Each structure stands twice: as C-alpha cells, then as structure tokens.
Amino acid sequence: MYAQSLDEGKLRSMRNTRTIIFLLLTLLPLFGIISIVSASPNIGLLRVSNFLCPGEVLPGTSFPVSLDVEYAIQTLPDQATIRGAVYDGNPNFTNPLWQSDPISVSNGGDQVWNFTLNAPATEGFLSLTAYAYFLDNGTWTYFDNPVNGPGISQRTVKIGRAANLAIGVGAPNVQVSVNDDTQPTSASGEAIFSVPVSTDVSVTVPTQVVLANSTRIIFTEWNDGIATPIRKVPIDGDINLTAQYRLQYPLTVTNGSSTEEWYDRGANVTLRAPSTIPAPWPLGVLGVTETFQSWSGDAQSTSQQVNVTMDSPKSVTAIMNTNYQPLMIPAIISAGTAVAIISFLFARPKTGRSVEDLPETAVEQERVSPTNENTPQSNPTCPMCGQITEPDWAHCIKCGTKLKNSNPSADRIAS
C-alpha cells in the first residue's frame, strides 16, 4: 500500500512537471512577441492630412493656419500621445513658430489645430514646415514614409502688398472687370489684374458675348463651381480664375420671312415645314395659299421634316409654290364689273353742252354773226349756259346773262 501510494505520488509529480514545462514552452514565444511589439510604436498611422495657409499676406500681419493630422492605433496599449508643430524652413526642433500641447488619442481619427502666425515685416517669402509627432519612449518622432505617414508637409507664403489675379474666358477682346478696372482679354483669352492682398475684390464677366465669326459664347460657371458671372474673390495670393462658356451657333430659317435662333454647338435641331400656309397679305386674305416644295441651303430635302446638326452657323430656306387659283373667280367678276361700268358711262345721253364745251371758233362765229332783220332765224341760245332764248328776252332766265340779241324796240323803249 505504501509503495503503491509512493508510485502514484511520483506519477502526479511527473505529470505536474510535464504540464509546467509545456506551459513554459507555450508561453515563451508569446512573451517574445509581446516584447517585440512593445519595442515598436503602437501607433500605426500618423500623417499630415492637410496643411492650409494663405498664398500671400501683407508684411507684419497675422494670418490663419490650419493643420489636420490623421492617426490610427495598431497594437496595445490602445493609446498614444501626439502633437503638431510648424517651423520656419527646416526644423531645428527647438524654436518652432507654433507648437501644440501634447494630447492623448486612441483608436483612430483626425486632430485639427487652427492657429495664427505672424508674417515678417519685409516683403519676400516664408517657408513653413508642419510636423505630426508621436511620443515614442520619451522621444518625439514622426513617420517619414508613405505607409505610416508622411508626418511632414511644407508650404511657401509670399510676403507682399499686391497679387496677380488672372481671369481667363477662352476668347480674345472680351471685357472683364475687377472692381472699377475694366480691360479686354488678350489674344490668349486672359486678363491679368494687380490687386491688393488681404482684400475682397468684385469680378465681373459678361453673360454672353457675340463673336465676329457669327458665333457667341454663353457663361455657365467658374472653374471653382460658382455659377454667377459676378462674384467676390478674397485675395490671399496670386489667383487664376477661369470663366467657363458654352459655344452657340445661329440657325436662320426663311419661309416668307426670316427667323433666327441660337443653339449649343453639336445640338440636333428638327425643322418641320407646314404642307400649306396662307400667302402673305393681301393675297392671303383673298384665299391664295403656298404649298411646301423643298428645303434648300444647309439642309436640302423634299421631306417636310429635316434635321440640322449645329456644328457651324446654318441657314435653311423653305421653298413654297404659290397657288393663285382662288383668285380666278374674283378676277372674272371684277373684269365683268369693270366692263359694265365703262359701257354704262359711254352709253349715257348728252343733254347739252355749255359754252366751254363748244369749240372756240364756233362761239366766236356765233358772237359776230350779223343779224338780218328780214331773215327769219331760229331762237338763239344763251352764250353762257346754252339755254334756248326768246327774241324778247333781255336776260337769260336760267343764268341771268344779258342777251345781245334782245328785241331792239325794247332797247329803244328802255333808252
């Protein structure tokens, strides 16, 4: 019994020893991995995501700066200490222009710092270098590779009082205005203005421009997405702006009269002519019509419908045939009426003629003809109105004219 108990104790002791050895063999590699991991940084990503500053500032003024840092933790412990810094030129690690306080971060995300820097008092250039640091075993360091970083970014700020504002429209001789200054674009389609730094200027380009080659351009938007031709521009350095335009061509359609419409380059326009239309006034009032025959010009077809592609200025004419048949009956009626009126005028009886209607020689003969008292004569007529008179009339009873052939006895009695 005792010997058996001793053997069992030895067996248990051997089993425990084997278990301890197995655990040691299993845990030793794990301790090695932990030691290796702890020897490397637990932050896997720390890079400068965005470093923003003006392109130009006035000498001796303060200007805004923004530094955006992106980070991510890769191993335990799930926490790291980071900070940002900006240096003048290459870093000397002792006199930064700006440096943030250390902050503790975990997991992953972005850290943004917004601050101001002071510009030098003289004109020139200021080189800025931004760093994203992490604390590694008591030392501030950064990633200088594209996998974990980079934790560095550089910018150059111009120190000056004026900047160049270049405005392009893509066409020459287009009037562009900046504040109260207006100038045409050059042959390359660009106008350059000198404007004061740290101000907002008003920029104006035309909504549409008719060019010399029967084309025009229509404003659409600026290259930065602003959709109005008049805008404000903050001047923080040299700026290039482009006003974007679309090109249009005119389409002239002639059908009795001419109409003109503008279309974007490349547009497909469908024209359809009516089969019959009234003729222009006054023929249309009388029922005269015009019938479609064909298209001519930049679209030639006998079909009423035709398509025109606007790859240049276009001119199209609808050829119409005039139908005068509705005028035949009114013309016949009008001709008959005219003949009837003329015939009626020539057929009127003549009631008498005045002295003015008589030939002048006949009147004179009548006036100077001697009167033979012994010769019987027919009653004379009034020389003024042609009224037949009586021998004893001293005056015409119709017009009152004194008659020379009145009764002589009556004249003697009157005398």
Buried (B, 14 or more C-beta within 10 A) or exposed (E): EEEEEEEEEEEEEEEEEEEEEEEEEEEEEEEEEEEEEEEEBBBBBBBBBEBEBBBBBBBEBEBEBEBBBBBBBBEEEEEBBBBBBBBBEEBEEEEBBBBBEEEEBEEEEEBEBEBEBEBBEEBEEBEBBBBBBBBBEEEBBBBEEEEBBBBBBEBEBBBBEBBBBEBBBBBBEBBBBBBEEEBEBEEEBBBBBEBEBBEEBEBBBBEEBEBEEEBBBBBEBBEEEBEEBEBEBEBBBBBEBBBBBEBBBBBBBBBEEEEEEBBEBEBEBEBEBEEEBBBEEEBEEBBBBBEBEBBBBBBEBEEBEBEBBBEEBBBBBBBBEEBEEBBEEEEEEEEEEEEEEEEEEEEEEEEEEEBEEBEEEEEEEEEEEEEEEEEEEEEBBBBBBBBEBEEEBEEBEEEEBEBEBBBEEEEEEEE
